[in-house]
């Protein structure tokens, strides 16, 4: 199966040797998106997990839209938190972006995220 790189200026450039997303035919996979503003290249907030979550989800949305789909096509998400104490705050923002039936989701605490981020989010979406 052939796959294509997805790139958009509406999400931050990759901070390593990876693509913002991959279109793999029936599925689109996004790279983990931090709460970085693509216009400035800096975190939307240094210390507010809700602001970083909102920006990370906007970045996921931008990558999906570059592939011709949207958040409504997401079937699985993974959320990485640098502090599980931020779970409730992240969920409050996350709920603004999705409605039932919600995508399947895993949320894990990690020791550190790239560039000192508070949250990183990736998605798998289906193309209909």
C-alpha positions in Angstrom: 0.0 0.0 0.0 1.3 3.4 -0.9 1.3 6.2 1.6 1.7 10.0 1.3 3.1 12.7 3.6 0.7 15.3 4.8 2.0 18.8 5.3 0.3 22.1 6.3 1.5 25.5 7.3 -1.5 25.6 9.7 0.3 23.2 12.1 3.8 23.5 13.5 6.7 22.1 11.5 8.0 18.8 12.8 10.7 19.1 15.5 12.5 16.0 14.3 12.7 13.6 11.4 9.0 12.8 11.0 5.9 13.9 9.0 3.1 15.9 10.4 0.8 13.2 9.2 0.6 10.2 6.8 -2.3 9.4 4.5 -2.3 5.6 4.3 -5.2 5.1 2.0 -8.2 4.4 4.3 -6.6 5.9 7.3 -4.8 9.1 8.3 -2.3 9.1 11.1 -1.1 12.3 12.7 2.2 12.8 14.4 2.0 13.9 18.0 1.0 17.5 18.1 2.2 19.8 20.9 0.5 23.0 21.9 2.8 25.1 19.7 1.4 28.0 17.7 2.5 27.5 14.1 2.7 31.2 13.5 5.3 31.8 16.3 6.9 28.4 16.7 6.4 28.8 20.5 4.0 27.2 22.9 0.6 28.9 23.1 1.3 29.1 26.8 4.3 28.0 28.8 2.4 26.8 31.9 -1.3 26.4 31.1 -2.3 22.8 30.1 -5.7 23.9 28.8 -4.2 26.5 26.4 -1.7 23.9 25.2 -4.4 21.3 24.8 -6.6 23.6 22.8 -3.6 24.5 20.5 -2.6 20.8 20.2 -6.1 19.8 19.1 -6.2 22.7 16.6 -2.9 21.4 15.2 -4.4 17.9 14.9 -7.4 19.4 13.2 -5.2 21.3 10.7 -3.3 18.2 9.8 -6.5 16.2 9.2 -8.0 19.0 7.2 -4.9 19.0 5.0 -5.8 15.4 4.3 -9.3 16.4 3.4 -11.0 15.1 6.5 -11.8 16.4 10.0 -12.1 15.7 13.7 -15.4 13.9 13.1 -13.4 11.2 11.3 -11.1 10.4 14.2 -11.5 6.9 15.5 -8.5 6.8 18.0 -6.6 9.4 19.9 -3.6 9.2 22.3 -3.0 12.0 24.8 0.4 12.2 26.5 0.5 14.3 29.7 3.6 15.4 31.5 1.6 15.4 34.7 -1.5 13.2 35.2 -2.7 15.8 37.7 -3.7 17.8 34.5 -6.1 15.0 33.4 -9.3 16.9 34.4 -8.2 20.2 32.9 -7.2 18.5 29.6 -10.6 16.7 29.5 -12.5 20.0 29.9 -10.9 21.3 26.7 -11.0 18.0 24.9 -14.8 17.8 25.4 -15.1 21.1 23.4 -13.8 19.4 20.3 -15.7 16.1 20.3 -19.2 14.8 20.7 -20.7 11.3 20.9 -19.7 8.8 19.6 -16.4 9.9 21.0 -13.2 8.5 19.5 -11.5 5.7 21.4 -8.7 7.2 23.5 -5.7 6.4 25.6 -4.2 8.9 28.0 -0.8 8.3 29.5 1.6 10.1 31.8 5.1 10.5 30.5 8.2 11.7 32.3 8.9 14.5 29.7 7.5 15.7 26.4 9.5 17.3 23.6 10.5 20.9 24.2 9.0 20.7 27.7 5.4 20.5 26.6 2.6 19.8 29.0 0.5 17.8 26.5 0.9 16.0 23.2 -1.9 14.5 21.1 -2.0 12.2 18.1 -4.9 10.8 16.1 -5.9 8.1 13.8 -8.8 9.0 11.4 -10.7 7.0 8.8 -11.3 8.3 5.3 -14.8 7.5 4.2 
